[in-house]
């Protein structure tokens, strides 16, 4: 098995990266209908990368990027795979492309892929890496000094603003690492002090939202069942439990973060491949064994594992005798397994890659030790169905609240009950796996009660800001909420550049800062600010050339480098204008109002697909609502209309919309007169087609002013108002 021992670390971190921030779902390749649950569809090889294994793969939110690896020769080539169109686009091999390599690692930052480490054709460890921008199809080198020693068999995780490299083989196994900040192109070494794990490679690492957890691996002699929790904020380590239910030591295993726990499974224990594992809870520092009964997959290593938001799916690998094309879906709540369908699956292989698109697991590449592959498959585990959210322990009924997804839980906060004019500074964390609620802290630094505020998720904290109080006071206060510690830290209200108080403000997260813009502060404003949570500081947004007219009830999305605001209501009327805000240059560029621009509207929805902004629905004035929309290409500054054909939802406003990675799902809302909806649809922007969402068992009651978030595998609808009742109910929709 040539290179078999050289490539596993790559796939271990891929399993982690595939679930990080960007879970979404896919449609059938080539623009066909929905892929039937528990079935496979082959990925095209037309214009795809050359055969290989030992490569990396990341998910961008709309495409899979594979890069590097070995397939008879070492590669510094790759490809972007669009599962919606089942098509490939080659990655640049021009200026600054990294040297060809295998056994490297990669992470997705939200706008770029970073690759680092590995071994090249001369069996030398490259010291450098590269940042790949898929929008510009360009490479930027990573800084090379001071940098962790060159290595392979290491792991990498993305924290939401920084990349952490740890462990691996650099002549000898190491327990060193580094934290790389792509915004400053700089490295900081990780501690080798108290509680640092023993030197190792071929281990796993996951990011919990606040800490990197490493576990298992080998030093070439022993297979470890030890690990560590690394806190990059304090540069300190804490050991993982070696007590009850600890899995046996192993390497060549996989690990995924399931929201509150790390699940490790499979691997090589030094004498045999295993099909055992464990769930590790870092809060209690305890282990629970994974089931080995029922439909547990056979033992294996060199396999892949991804997290869907509710299930861990393992697939492929090697069991010591045979190469595999089998797998299993593991439910950590029920501690139960279901085998994956093998009909139509990719051929047997190991050392392949896997990413989760939000609705599909995409397998690609790998080897059976006779051949390396350029083939793969999309696997769909989901269904068109609803389940209800628990009301036990749920926050009080409300609307005009906010909701964010923290990677494991939905956090709702604030809002209003119009029936008795109650304003809230309370909320809850909803765990869809356990269907349970935990109240958010009402203690120190909790913001004052409010409605019509904004909220973003940073990767480790929720930031709420602005809004209106019960007395109508417009607020410029807020706080950062740590969902792990259940604690609040106030945002700055003193010093220069804090925006004036306002409601109906739009906000986006850039990867390092929150940008708020527009809204109502007794007038309609075109001001805003960039908030840096690490420094607790504000920087004003430009009001110079091309700044859009002051407005509210507009939308805002982040395209990876610009905030795009569009539509809304101004003092001069309802508009179909907007602007792209460059946060680095603090400058504005107007959005096109030319061919196919969407009609003027407010209280519409807007999502970013990874390449385009999709606007849909809204109120065009005088209680007239629309079911039209448009896709905006921010690079070309052009518009294309959305279909109003089969299955387009009824015209509406005050609905929700989420992006799954391949489709936009709209749901709920009202007709601005009296009719409320519990209907919706999935919009495929590539095929320009609509598919209705289920209105069957457990569909939530019709409503508006609710929230909707995407978990990586499901939409969660919660709260809202129907003209006579306010809700604390909701539903989970699995497309």
C-alpha positions as CSV (number, residue, x, y, z in Angstrom):
1,X,0.0,0.0,0.0
2,X,2.3,2.7,-1.3
3,X,2.0,6.0,0.5
4,X,-0.8,4.5,2.7
5,X,0.9,5.6,5.9
6,X,1.8,8.9,4.4
7,X,-1.7,10.3,3.8
8,X,-3.9,9.6,6.7
9,X,-3.4,12.8,8.7
10,X,-4.7,14.7,5.7
11,X,-8.0,13.0,5.8
12,X,-8.4,13.3,9.5
13,X,-8.3,17.0,9.4
14,X,-10.5,17.0,6.3
15,X,-13.2,15.3,8.3
16,X,-13.1,18.2,10.7
17,X,-12.9,21.0,8.1
18,X,-15.7,19.5,6.2
19,X,-18.2,20.3,9.0
20,X,-17.0,23.8,10.1
21,X,-18.8,26.4,9.3
22,X,-20.4,26.0,6.1
23,X,-23.0,23.0,6.0
24,X,-25.2,22.9,3.0
25,X,-27.2,20.6,0.7
26,X,-26.9,19.6,-2.9
27,X,-29.1,18.9,-5.8
28,X,-28.7,16.2,-8.4
29,X,-25.8,16.7,-10.7
30,X,-26.5,18.1,-14.1
31,X,-29.5,20.0,-12.9
32,X,-31.8,17.1,-12.4
33,X,-34.4,16.5,-9.7
34,X,-33.7,15.9,-6.1
35,X,-31.4,12.9,-5.3
36,X,-33.5,10.2,-3.5
37,X,-32.5,9.7,0.2
38,X,-29.9,7.0,0.9
39,X,-28.7,6.9,-2.7
40,X,-25.6,7.8,-4.6
41,X,-24.9,9.7,-7.8
42,X,-21.5,9.7,-9.6
43,X,-19.5,12.8,-9.9
44,X,-18.3,13.7,-13.4
45,X,-14.7,13.2,-14.5
46,X,-15.1,15.7,-17.4
47,X,-12.5,18.4,-17.0
48,X,-11.8,17.1,-13.5
49,X,-8.4,16.8,-11.7
50,X,-6.1,13.9,-12.6
51,X,-6.4,10.7,-10.5
52,X,-4.9,11.0,-7.1
53,X,-4.9,10.3,-3.4
54,X,-3.4,11.9,-0.4
55,X,-5.0,15.2,-1.5
56,X,-7.1,17.6,0.5
57,X,-10.7,18.8,0.1
58,X,-12.6,21.7,1.6
59,X,-16.2,22.9,1.2
60,X,-16.6,26.6,0.3
61,X,-20.3,26.9,0.8
62,X,-21.1,26.2,-2.8
63,X,-18.2,24.2,-4.2
64,X,-15.7,21.5,-3.2
65,X,-12.0,22.4,-3.8
66,X,-9.6,19.5,-4.1
67,X,-5.8,20.1,-4.3
68,X,-2.5,18.3,-4.3
69,X,-1.9,14.6,-3.7
70,X,-0.2,11.8,-5.6
71,X,-1.3,9.8,-8.6
72,X,1.8,8.5,-10.3
73,X,3.4,11.9,-9.8
74,X,3.1,14.7,-7.2
75,X,0.4,17.3,-7.9
76,X,0.1,21.0,-7.3
77,X,-3.1,21.1,-9.4
78,X,-6.7,20.8,-8.3
79,X,-10.2,21.6,-9.1
80,X,-13.4,23.3,-7.9
81,X,-16.4,20.9,-8.1
82,X,-19.9,22.3,-8.3
83,X,-22.3,19.5,-7.3
84,X,-25.3,21.4,-8.5
85,X,-24.1,21.4,-12.1
86,X,-21.8,18.4,-11.7
87,X,-18.9,20.3,-13.2
88,X,-15.3,21.0,-12.6
89,X,-13.1,24.2,-12.9
90,X,-9.3,23.9,-12.6
91,X,-7.5,25.8,-9.9
92,X,-4.7,28.1,-11.0
93,X,-1.2,26.8,-11.5
94,X,0.1,30.3,-12.0
95,X,1.9,32.8,-9.8
96,X,2.5,31.7,-6.2
97,X,1.0,28.2,-6.6
98,X,2.5,26.0,-3.9
99,X,5.0,23.3,-4.8
100,X,3.5,19.9,-5.5
101,X,3.0,17.7,-2.4
102,X,1.1,15.0,-0.6
103,X,0.2,14.6,3.1
104,X,-0.4,18.3,3.5
105,X,-3.5,19.8,5.2
106,X,-6.1,22.4,4.3
107,X,-8.7,24.6,5.9
108,X,-11.4,26.9,4.6
109,X,-11.5,30.4,6.1
110,X,-14.8,31.5,4.7
111,X,-13.2,33.1,1.7
112,X,-10.0,31.3,1.0
113,X,-8.5,27.8,1.2
114,X,-5.2,27.6,3.1
115,X,-2.9,24.6,2.4
116,X,0.3,23.9,4.4
117,X,2.9,21.3,5.1
118,X,3.3,17.9,3.5
119,X,6.1,16.2,1.6
120,X,7.2,16.7,-2.0
121,X,8.7,14.6,-4.8
122,X,12.2,14.9,-3.3
123,X,10.9,13.6,0.0
124,X,11.6,17.1,1.4
125,X,9.1,18.8,3.7
126,X,8.1,22.2,2.1
127,X,8.2,25.1,4.6
128,X,5.6,27.2,2.8
129,X,2.0,27.0,2.0
130,X,-0.6,29.1,0.1
131,X,-3.9,30.9,0.4
132,X,-6.2,30.1,-2.6
133,X,-8.9,32.6,-3.5
134,X,-11.5,30.7,-5.6
135,X,-13.2,34.0,-6.7
136,X,-10.0,35.4,-8.2
137,X,-8.5,32.0,-9.0
138,X,-5.3,33.2,-7.4
139,X,-2.7,32.1,-4.8
140,X,-0.9,34.1,-2.1
141,X,2.0,32.5,-0.3
142,X,1.9,32.0,3.5
143,X,4.6,33.6,5.5
144,X,7.5,31.3,6.2
145,X,9.3,32.8,9.2
146,X,8.9,32.2,12.1
147,X,6.8,29.2,11.2
148,X,6.3,25.7,12.7
149,X,8.9,23.2,11.5
150,X,8.0,21.6,8.1
151,X,6.1,18.4,8.6
152,X,3.5,15.8,7.5
153,X,1.0,13.7,9.4
154,X,-0.1,16.9,11.2
155,X,-3.6,18.3,11.8
156,X,-5.0,21.8,11.1
157,X,-8.2,23.4,12.3
158,X,-9.9,26.8,11.6
159,X,-11.0,28.8,14.6
160,X,-13.1,31.4,12.6
161,X,-10.2,33.8,12.4
162,X,-7.0,31.7,12.7
163,X,-5.5,28.4,11.6
164,X,-3.9,26.1,14.2
165,X,-1.3,23.5,13.1
166,X,-0.2,20.8,15.6
167,X,1.9,17.6,15.8
168,X,3.1,15.5,12.9
169,X,6.3,14.1,11.7
170,X,9.3,16.3,10.9
171,X,12.1,13.8,10.9
172,X,10.9,12.8,14.3
173,X,7.4,13.1,15.7
174,X,6.7,16.5,17.3
175,X,4.3,18.1,19.8
176,X,4.9,21.6,18.5
177,X,2.6,23.7,16.5
178,X,1.6,27.2,15.4
179,X,-1.3,29.6,15.1
180,X,-1.5,31.3,11.7
181,X,-3.3,34.6,11.3
182,X,-4.0,35.1,7.6
183,X,-5.1,38.7,8.1
184,X,-1.6,39.6,9.2
185,X,0.2,36.7,7.5
186,X,1.9,35.9,10.8
187,X,2.6,32.9,13.1
188,X,2.6,32.4,16.8
189,X,3.9,29.1,18.3
190,X,1.7,26.9,20.4
191,X,2.7,26.1,24.0
192,X,4.9,23.1,24.7
193,X,4.4,23.6,28.5
194,X,2.1,22.0,31.0
195,X,-0.2,19.3,29.8
196,X,0.9,19.5,26.1
197,X,0.2,16.0,24.6
198,X,3.1,13.7,23.8
199,X,4.7,14.1,20.4
200,X,2.7,12.2,17.7
201,X,1.3,12.2,14.2
202,X,-1.6,10.5,12.4
203,X,-3.9,11.8,15.2
204,X,-7.1,13.8,14.9
205,X,-8.1,17.3,15.8
206,X,-11.4,19.1,16.0
207,X,-12.4,22.7,16.8
208,X,-15.1,23.0,19.5
209,X,-15.8,26.7,19.1
210,X,-13.3,27.7,21.8
211,X,-10.6,25.0,21.8
212,X,-8.8,22.5,19.6
213,X,-9.1,19.0,20.8
214,X,-6.4,16.5,19.7
215,X,-6.6,12.8,20.4
216,X,-5.0,9.5,19.5
217,X,-2.2,9.0,17.0
218,X,1.2,7.4,17.0
219,X,4.8,8.1,17.7
220,X,5.9,5.2,15.5
221,X,6.0,2.9,18.5
222,X,2.8,3.3,20.5
223,X,-0.8,4.2,19.6
224,X,-2.2,6.8,22.0
225,X,-5.5,7.0,23.7
226,X,-4.5,10.4,25.2
227,X,-5.0,13.9,24.0
228,X,-5.3,17.5,24.9
229,X,-7.6,20.6,24.7
230,X,-5.7,23.7,23.5
231,X,-7.0,27.2,24.2
232,X,-5.5,29.6,21.7
233,X,-6.7,32.6,23.7
234,X,-4.5,31.7,26.7
235,X,-2.0,29.4,24.9
236,X,-2.6,26.6,27.4
237,X,-3.3,22.9,27.3
238,X,-5.6,20.7,29.4
239,X,-5.6,16.9,29.2
240,X,-8.4,14.8,27.9
241,X,-9.8,12.2,30.3
242,X,-8.2,8.8,30.5
243,X,-10.9,7.5,32.8
244,X,-14.1,5.4,32.3
245,X,-15.1,4.4,28.7
246,X,-11.9,5.7,27.2
247,X,-11.4,4.2,23.7
248,X,-8.4,2.1,23.1
249,X,-5.3,3.8,21.7
250,X,-5.3,4.1,17.9
251,X,-4.2,5.9,14.8
252,X,-5.8,6.1,11.3
253,X,-9.1,6.8,13.0
254,X,-11.5,9.7,12.3
255,X,-13.0,12.4,14.5
256,X,-15.8,14.9,14.1
257,X,-17.2,17.6,16.3
258,X,-21.0,17.1,16.8
259,X,-21.7,20.4,18.6
260,X,-21.1,19.5,22.2
261,X,-18.9,16.4,21.8
262,X,-16.1,14.9,19.8
263,X,-16.9,11.5,18.3
264,X,-13.9,9.3,17.4
265,X,-14.3,6.1,15.5
266,X,-12.4,3.3,13.8
267,X,-8.7,3.1,13.1
268,X,-5.7,0.9,13.8
269,X,-4.9,-0.2,17.4
270,X,-1.4,-1.5,16.7
271,X,-2.5,-5.0,15.9
272,X,-5.9,-4.8,14.3
273,X,-8.4,-2.4,12.7
274,X,-11.4,-1.6,14.9
275,X,-15.0,-0.5,14.7
276,X,-15.2,1.0,18.2
277,X,-15.1,4.6,19.3
278,X,-16.2,7.1,21.8
279,X,-18.0,10.4,22.4
280,X,-15.9,12.8,24.3
281,X,-17.5,15.7,26.3
282,X,-14.9,18.4,26.9
283,X,-17.2,20.2,29.4
284,X,-17.4,17.3,31.8
285,X,-14.1,15.7,30.5
286,X,-15.8,12.3,30.1
287,X,-16.2,9.6,27.5
288,X,-19.2,7.5,26.4
289,X,-18.7,4.5,24.2
290,X,-20.2,4.3,20.7
291,X,-22.4,1.3,19.9
292,X,-20.8,-1.8,18.5
293,X,-24.2,-3.6,18.0
294,X,-26.8,-3.6,15.3
295,X,-25.7,-2.1,12.0
296,X,-22.3,-0.8,13.1
297,X,-20.0,-0.8,10.0
298,X,-17.1,-3.3,9.9
299,X,-13.7,-2.4,11.3
300,X,-11.5,-0.1,9.2
301,X,-8.9,2.6,8.9
302,X,-8.0,5.1,6.1
303,X,-11.8,5.9,5.9
304,X,-13.5,9.3,6.0
305,X,-16.1,10.8,8.4
306,X,-18.3,13.9,8.1
307,X,-20.9,15.5,10.3
308,X,-24.2,16.4,8.8
309,X,-25.6,18.4,11.7
310,X,-27.4,15.3,13.1
311,X,-25.4,12.3,11.9
312,X,-21.8,11.2,11.5
313,X,-21.3,9.4,8.2
314,X,-18.3,7.1,7.8
315,X,-17.4,5.6,4.5
316,X,-14.8,3.6,2.7
317,X,-11.3,2.6,3.9
318,X,-9.4,-0.6,4.5
319,X,-10.1,-3.4,7.0
320,X,-6.8,-5.2,6.8
321,X,-7.9,-7.6,4.0
322,X,-10.3,-5.7,1.8
323,X,-10.9,-2.2,0.4
324,X,-14.3,-0.9,1.2
325,X,-17.2,1.0,-0.3
326,X,-19.5,0.5,2.7
327,X,-20.3,2.9,5.5
328,X,-22.6,3.9,8.2
329,X,-24.7,6.7,9.6
330,X,-24.2,7.2,13.4
331,X,-26.7,9.0,15.5
332,X,-24.9,10.2,18.7
333,X,-28.1,10.9,20.6
334,X,-29.6,7.5,20.0
335,X,-26.1,5.9,20.0
336,X,-27.2,3.8,17.0
337,X,-26.0,3.0,13.5
338,X,-27.7,2.6,10.1
339,X,-25.7,1.2,7.1
340,X,-25.3,3.3,4.0
341,X,-26.6,2.0,0.7
342,X,-23.9,0.5,-1.5
343,X,-25.9,0.5,-4.7
344,X,-24.5,3.1,-7.1
345,X,-21.7,4.0,-4.6
346,X,-18.2,4.8,-5.7
347,X,-15.8,1.8,-6.1
348,X,-13.9,0.5,-3.2
349,X,-11.1,2.8,-2.0
350,X,-9.2,4.3,0.8
351,X,-7.3,7.6,1.3
352,X,-10.0,9.5,-0.5
353,X,-11.6,12.8,0.6
354,X,-15.0,13.6,1.9
355,X,-16.9,16.9,2.5
356,X,-20.4,17.8,3.6
357,X,-22.2,20.2,1.3
358,X,-25.1,20.8,3.6
359,X,-27.3,18.0,2.1
360,X,-24.8,15.7,0.5
361,X,-21.6,13.9,1.4
362,X,-19.2,14.2,-1.6
363,X,-16.6,11.5,-1.9
364,X,-13.7,12.0,-4.3
365,X,-10.4,10.4,-5.3
366,X,-8.5,7.8,-3.4
367,X,-6.8,4.5,-4.3
368,X,-7.3,0.7,-4.1
369,X,-3.5,0.3,-4.3
370,X,-3.7,-0.8,-7.9
371,X,-5.2,2.4,-9.3
372,X,-5.7,5.9,-8.1
373,X,-9.1,7.5,-8.9
374,X,-10.6,10.7,-10.3
375,X,-14.1,9.5,-9.6
376,X,-16.4,10.1,-6.7
377,X,-20.0,10.3,-5.7
378,X,-22.7,12.4,-3.9
379,X,-24.6,10.7,-1.1
380,X,-27.9,12.0,0.2
381,X,-29.0,10.9,3.7
382,X,-32.0,13.3,4.0
383,X,-35.7,13.5,3.5
384,X,-38.4,16.2,2.8
385,X,-39.9,16.2,6.4
386,X,-40.6,18.2,9.5
387,X,-40.1,17.5,13.2
388,X,-41.4,19.8,16.0
389,X,-39.2,21.7,18.4
390,X,-39.7,21.1,22.1
391,X,-41.6,23.8,24.0
392,X,-40.4,22.5,27.4
393,X,-37.9,25.1,28.7
394,X,-38.3,27.2,25.5
395,X,-38.1,31.0,25.7
396,X,-41.4,32.9,26.1
397,X,-43.4,33.5,23.0
398,X,-42.0,36.3,20.9
399,X,-41.2,37.8,17.5
400,X,-38.7,40.3,16.0
401,X,-36.0,38.4,17.9
402,X,-32.7,37.1,16.4
403,X,-31.3,33.6,15.9
404,X,-27.9,32.3,15.1
405,X,-26.3,28.9,14.7
406,X,-23.2,28.2,16.8
407,X,-22.3,24.9,15.2
408,X,-24.3,22.8,17.6
409,X,-27.2,24.9,18.9
410,X,-29.5,27.6,17.7
411,X,-29.3,30.7,20.0
412,X,-32.4,32.9,20.1
413,X,-32.4,36.2,22.0
414,X,-34.4,39.3,22.6
415,X,-37.6,40.3,20.7
416,X,-41.1,41.4,21.4
417,X,-44.6,40.2,22.2
418,X,-46.9,42.7,20.5
419,X,-49.9,41.4,22.4
420,X,-48.7,42.8,25.7
421,X,-45.8,45.0,24.5
422,X,-43.3,42.9,26.5
423,X,-39.7,43.3,25.3
424,X,-37.2,40.6,26.1
425,X,-33.5,40.4,27.1
426,X,-33.8,36.7,27.6
427,X,-33.3,33.8,25.2
428,X,-32.4,30.2,24.8
429,X,-29.9,27.7,23.3
430,X,-31.8,25.0,21.4
431,X,-30.0,21.7,20.9
432,X,-31.7,19.9,17.9
433,X,-29.9,16.7,18.6
434,X,-31.5,16.4,22.1
435,X,-34.5,18.5,21.2
436,X,-33.9,20.5,24.4
437,X,-33.5,24.1,25.5
438,X,-31.1,25.9,27.9
439,X,-31.8,29.4,28.9
440,X,-29.3,32.2,28.1
441,X,-27.8,33.9,31.1
442,X,-29.7,36.9,32.4
443,X,-26.7,37.9,34.5
444,X,-23.8,40.3,34.3
445,X,-23.6,42.4,31.1
446,X,-26.7,41.0,29.5
447,X,-28.0,43.7,27.1
448,X,-31.2,45.5,28.0
449,X,-34.5,44.2,26.6
450,X,-35.1,45.1,22.9
451,X,-36.6,44.2,19.5
452,X,-35.6,44.8,15.9
453,X,-31.9,44.4,16.7
454,X,-29.2,42.6,14.8
455,X,-27.1,39.5,15.7
456,X,-24.2,37.7,14.1
457,X,-22.2,34.5,15.0
458,X,-18.4,35.0,15.0
459,X,-17.3,31.4,15.2
460,X,-17.1,31.5,19.0
461,X,-19.6,34.1,20.2
462,X,-22.9,35.7,19.3
463,X,-22.8,39.5,19.0
464,X,-26.1,41.4,19.4
465,X,-26.4,45.1,18.8
466,X,-28.9,48.0,18.4
467,X,-32.6,47.7,18.4
468,X,-35.4,49.6,20.2
469,X,-36.5,49.4,23.8
470,X,-40.1,49.1,25.1
471,X,-40.1,52.9,25.5
472,X,-39.0,53.4,21.9
473,X,-35.5,54.3,22.8
474,X,-33.1,53.5,20.0
475,X,-30.1,51.6,21.3
476,X,-26.4,51.6,20.3
477,X,-25.5,49.0,23.0
478,X,-24.9,45.3,22.7
479,X,-22.9,42.4,23.9
480,X,-20.9,39.3,23.0
481,X,-22.5,36.1,24.2
482,X,-20.3,33.1,24.9
483,X,-22.6,30.1,24.5
484,X,-20.1,27.7,26.1
485,X,-19.6,29.7,29.3
486,X,-23.2,31.2,29.1
487,X,-21.8,34.6,29.8
488,X,-22.0,38.1,28.3
489,X,-19.4,40.9,27.6
490,X,-20.6,44.3,26.7
491,X,-19.7,46.0,23.4
492,X,-18.0,49.4,23.6
493,X,-20.4,52.4,23.9
494,X,-17.7,55.0,24.6
495,X,-15.0,56.4,22.4
496,X,-15.2,57.4,18.8
497,X,-17.0,55.7,16.0
498,X,-19.8,53.9,17.9
499,X,-22.7,54.2,15.6
500,X,-25.8,56.1,16.7
501,X,-28.6,54.0,18.2
502,X,-31.0,52.5,15.6
503,X,-33.4,49.7,14.9
504,X,-33.9,47.5,11.8
505,X,-30.1,47.7,11.2
506,X,-28.5,45.1,9.0
507,X,-25.4,43.3,10.1
508,X,-22.8,40.8,8.6
509,X,-19.8,39.0,9.9
510,X,-16.6,39.3,7.9
511,X,-14.5,36.6,9.6
512,X,-13.0,39.1,12.0
513,X,-15.4,42.0,12.4
514,X,-19.2,42.7,12.5
515,X,-20.3,45.4,10.1
516,X,-23.6,47.2,10.9
517,X,-25.2,49.6,8.5
518,X,-28.4,51.6,7.9
519,X,-31.6,51.5,9.9
520,X,-33.9,53.9,11.6
521,X,-32.6,56.3,14.3
522,X,-35.5,58.9,14.0
523,X,-34.3,59.4,10.5
524,X,-33.2,56.8,7.9
525,X,-29.4,56.6,8.1
526,X,-26.6,55.6,5.7
527,X,-24.0,55.3,8.4
528,X,-22.6,52.3,10.2
529,X,-19.6,50.8,11.8
530,X,-17.1,47.9,11.9
531,X,-16.9,46.3,15.3
532,X,-13.8,44.4,16.2
533,X,-14.7,42.0,19.1
534,X,-11.1,41.2,19.9
535,X,-10.3,44.8,20.7
536,X,-13.8,45.9,21.6
537,X,-13.5,48.8,19.2
538,X,-15.5,50.5,16.4
539,X,-14.5,52.0,13.1
540,X,-17.0,54.1,11.2
541,X,-18.1,53.1,7.7
542,X,-17.5,55.6,4.9
543,X,-20.3,58.1,4.0
544,X,-18.3,59.3,1.0
545,X,-18.6,58.5,-2.7
546,X,-21.3,56.0,-3.7
547,X,-22.6,55.4,-0.2
548,X,-26.2,54.2,-0.6
549,X,-29.1,56.4,0.5
550,X,-30.2,56.0,4.1
551,X,-32.8,53.2,4.5
552,X,-34.2,50.4,6.6
553,X,-35.9,47.0,6.1
554,X,-33.1,46.3,3.6
555,X,-30.9,43.2,3.3
556,X,-27.1,42.7,3.7
557,X,-24.9,39.8,2.8
558,X,-21.1,39.2,3.0
559,X,-19.5,38.0,-0.3
560,X,-16.1,37.1,1.1
561,X,-14.6,40.6,0.6
562,X,-17.5,43.0,0.5
563,X,-20.8,43.7,2.3
564,X,-23.6,44.0,-0.2
565,X,-26.6,46.0,0.9
566,X,-29.7,46.2,-1.3
567,X,-33.3,47.4,-1.4
568,X,-35.3,48.8,1.5
569,X,-37.3,51.9,2.3
570,X,-35.9,55.4,2.1
571,X,-37.3,58.8,2.9
572,X,-37.8,59.1,-0.8
573,X,-39.6,55.8,-1.2
574,X,-39.0,52.1,-1.8
575,X,-35.8,51.4,-3.8
576,X,-34.0,48.8,-5.8
577,X,-30.6,50.3,-5.3
578,X,-27.7,49.2,-3.2
579,X,-24.0,49.2,-2.6
580,X,-20.9,47.0,-2.1
581,X,-18.8,48.1,0.9
582,X,-15.1,47.2,0.9
583,X,-14.3,47.0,4.6
584,X,-10.5,47.1,3.9
585,X,-10.6,50.2,1.7
586,X,-13.6,51.7,3.6
587,X,-15.2,52.5,0.3
588,X,-18.5,52.0,-1.6
589,X,-19.3,50.9,-5.1
590,X,-22.9,51.2,-6.3
591,X,-24.8,48.0,-7.4
592,X,-26.2,48.0,-10.9
593,X,-29.7,49.1,-11.6
594,X,-29.5,47.9,-15.2
595,X,-31.0,44.9,-17.0
596,X,-32.9,42.4,-14.8
597,X,-32.4,44.3,-11.6
598,X,-35.1,43.2,-9.1
599,X,-38.0,45.6,-8.6
600,X,-38.0,48.0,-5.7
601,X,-39.0,46.3,-2.4
602,X,-38.5,46.1,1.4
603,X,-38.9,43.4,4.0
604,X,-37.6,40.9,1.4
605,X,-34.9,38.2,1.9
606,X,-31.4,38.0,0.7
607,X,-28.8,35.2,0.9
608,X,-25.3,34.7,-0.4
609,X,-24.7,31.5,-2.4
610,X,-20.9,31.6,-2.5
611,X,-20.9,33.4,-5.8
612,X,-24.1,35.4,-6.0
613,X,-26.6,37.2,-3.8
614,X,-30.2,36.0,-4.3
615,X,-33.0,38.5,-3.5
616,X,-36.6,37.3,-3.2
617,X,-40.1,38.3,-2.2
618,X,-40.9,41.4,-0.1
619,X,-43.3,44.4,-0.1
620,X,-43.3,46.7,-3.1
621,X,-45.7,49.3,-1.4
622,X,-49.3,49.8,-0.6
623,X,-49.5,46.2,0.8
624,X,-48.5,44.8,-2.5
625,X,-46.2,41.8,-2.1
626,X,-44.1,40.0,-4.8
627,X,-42.9,36.5,-5.5
628,X,-40.2,37.7,-7.9
629,X,-36.5,38.0,-7.3
630,X,-33.0,38.1,-8.8
631,X,-29.5,36.8,-8.6
632,X,-26.8,39.4,-8.3
633,X,-23.3,38.7,-9.5
634,X,-21.1,41.0,-7.4
635,X,-18.0,40.4,-9.6
636,X,-19.7,41.2,-12.9
637,X,-22.2,43.7,-11.3
638,X,-25.0,42.0,-13.2
639,X,-28.5,40.7,-12.4
640,X,-30.5,37.6,-13.6
641,X,-34.1,37.1,-12.7
642,X,-35.4,34.2,-10.6
643,X,-38.1,31.9,-12.1
644,X,-41.8,32.6,-11.4
645,X,-42.7,29.3,-12.9
646,X,-43.6,25.9,-11.4
647,X,-43.6,25.7,-7.6
648,X,-42.6,29.4,-7.0
649,X,-44.1,30.3,-3.6
650,X,-47.0,32.6,-3.2
651,X,-46.0,36.3,-3.1
652,X,-45.2,37.3,0.5
653,X,-43.1,39.4,2.8
654,X,-41.6,39.1,6.3
655,X,-40.6,35.5,5.5
656,X,-37.2,33.8,6.2
657,X,-34.6,32.5,3.8
658,X,-31.5,30.4,4.4
659,X,-28.8,29.1,2.1
660,X,-28.0,25.4,2.3
661,X,-24.9,25.4,0.0
662,X,-26.8,24.7,-3.1
663,X,-30.3,26.0,-2.6
664,X,-32.2,28.8,-0.9
665,X,-35.1,27.8,1.2
666,X,-37.8,30.4,1.8
667,X,-40.6,29.8,4.3
668,X,-43.5,31.5,6.1
669,X,-44.4,35.2,5.9
670,X,-47.6,36.9,5.0
671,X,-49.4,38.8,2.2
672,X,-49.2,42.2,4.1
673,X,-53.0,42.1,4.6
674,X,-54.2,39.2,6.7
675,X,-53.1,35.8,5.2
676,X,-50.1,34.1,6.8
677,X,-48.2,31.1,5.3
678,X,-46.7,27.9,6.5
679,X,-45.5,27.1,3.0
680,X,-42.2,27.6,1.3
681,X,-39.9,26.3,-1.4
682,X,-36.3,25.3,-2.3
683,X,-34.8,27.5,-5.0
684,X,-32.0,26.1,-7.1
685,X,-30.2,29.1,-8.6
686,X,-28.2,27.0,-11.1
687,X,-31.3,25.5,-12.7
688,X,-33.5,28.5,-11.8
689,X,-36.1,26.1,-10.5
690,X,-38.3,25.8,-7.4
691,X,-39.4,22.7,-5.3
692,X,-42.1,23.1,-2.7
693,X,-41.4,22.3,0.9
694,X,-43.6,19.8,2.7
695,X,-46.8,20.9,4.3
696,X,-47.4,17.5,5.8
697,X,-47.0,16.2,9.3
698,X,-45.4,18.6,11.9
699,X,-45.2,21.6,9.6
700,X,-45.2,24.7,11.9
701,X,-48.2,27.0,12.1
702,X,-48.3,29.8,9.6
703,X,-46.5,33.0,10.8
704,X,-44.3,36.0,10.1
705,X,-41.5,37.8,12.0
706,X,-40.1,34.4,12.9
707,X,-36.4,33.3,12.5
708,X,-34.9,30.7,10.3
709,X,-31.4,29.2,10.5
710,X,-29.5,26.5,8.7
711,X,-27.7,23.8,10.9
712,X,-25.8,22.1,8.2
713,X,-28.5,19.6,7.5
714,X,-31.8,21.2,8.6
715,X,-33.7,24.5,8.7
716,X,-34.9,25.5,12.1
717,X,-38.0,27.8,12.2
718,X,-38.9,29.3,15.5
719,X,-41.1,32.0,17.1
720,X,-43.1,34.6,15.2
721,X,-46.6,36.1,15.0
722,X,-49.7,35.4,13.0
723,X,-51.8,38.6,13.6
724,X,-53.5,37.2,16.7
725,X,-51.0,34.8,18.4
726,X,-47.3,34.9,19.3
727,X,-45.3,31.7,19.2
728,X,-42.6,29.9,21.0
729,X,-43.0,26.8,18.8
730,X,-41.1,25.8,15.7
731,X,-39.9,23.0,13.5
732,X,-36.9,21.4,12.0
733,X,-37.1,20.8,8.2
734,X,-34.9,18.2,6.6
735,X,-34.8,18.8,2.9
